[in-house]
Amino acid sequence: MLLLFEALGYSIGREHFPDPSLEFLREPRVLDLVHRGLTPPWPDVIKHLGGFCYHLNEHVDRWNWHVEHVVVMVRDLEISVNRRMNYGGGRDMTARAYNRTSTEWKALTSAQKRTLARDHLKDELGSLIFQLVARDYSFSCLEYPRWILDPEYAFRKLSPPLCDRSTFLAAHREIVDPGRIGHY
């Protein structure tokens, strides 16, 4: 998605950091600037995962961002829960991640942990929607991997903030590789 936006004429940070960072706010060079009290050179498009769900407006206010549109990637809930349970050998499934003590966490069954993960994902998305609506931000929710497989769908969802249909479809054909679904 980041490279698609770049192909459509939006900066993604490459002008300051030649190798594009998938998670701009986790980019070590950006973090170094922040830790030194400096304001990083923000690109037009900033891609970030779930951290924005709870803290979008905190980032917007801190850095005085002008938000024109927010793109929210949404995956099937059960697939998302399974990914969270299995990602990195379950590294995200920790007591700390779910605000539990070690004792409480150890007492939970796998099914209870799955329920916590599901509820957490729903809470994150709900939190984000409330923030978007409260600030009157334009936003699109795109289903993953559908936006990759169906450029017409992606255009319909993104066309208001982006560009004309032919420009979008040409960029989608050039940049998007359906063979990479799930391989990132």
Buried (B, 14 or more C-beta within 10 A) or exposed (E): BBBBBBBBEBBBBBEBBEEBBEEBBEBEEBEEBBEEEEEBEBBBBBBBEBBBBEBBBEBBEEEEEEBEEBBBBBBEEEEBBBBBBEEEEEEBBEBEBBEBEEEEBEEBEEEEBBEBBBEBBEEBBEBBBEBBEEBEBEBBBBBBBEBBEBBEBBBEBBEEBBBEEEBBBEBBEEBBEEEEEEEE
